[in-house]
């Protein structure tokens, strides 16, 4: 992805979150000079990859298949320096933009529609080989049990949330506008805990055609 395009999406997301009255922590808006100034005190941010994150899942078509998010808090399994057992993210899911089918081996997560459009989630149970099964899926939506057929969908309106247990395949997209989506979960480990039904890329290759407006969580080593 071109850095200029990433900058445009980051600005758009920052405006979107602000318009929904969801405020990000100060480091969301740090300049490179700010990061350098605070470098000695932000090892937690760097070590846990907190902050802005954008991916097109290696497809080269972010608007169709991609996700922009901000990791607000996280811990690290088995690391006494970061004992926090929970994580929180805020995401901008663009209208019709798909996050591909995946599950998490360790992480249980609640996905929350915090405002904007609808969030449409499609789910499958996984089998022992990482495939999908035909079994119906029962989940908790705000404490209410809901059952859909295998590959069935649930539509979360603003304010609604769903609990996704481990190893339950899920894919989602927004309809009727861009959706601001929260995630409250167990510790997040994108490097080892995500299983995609079809193999996907993670961080897009960057074409540095302009300076970054905000650093991404995989930029810190490069720029600070
Ligand atoms: Fe997930």
Boltz pocket constraint, residues with backbone or C-beta under 6 A from the ligand:
constraints:
  - pocket:
      binder: B
      contacts: [[A, 102], [A, 103], [A, 104], [A, 109], [A, 170]]
      max_distance: 6.0
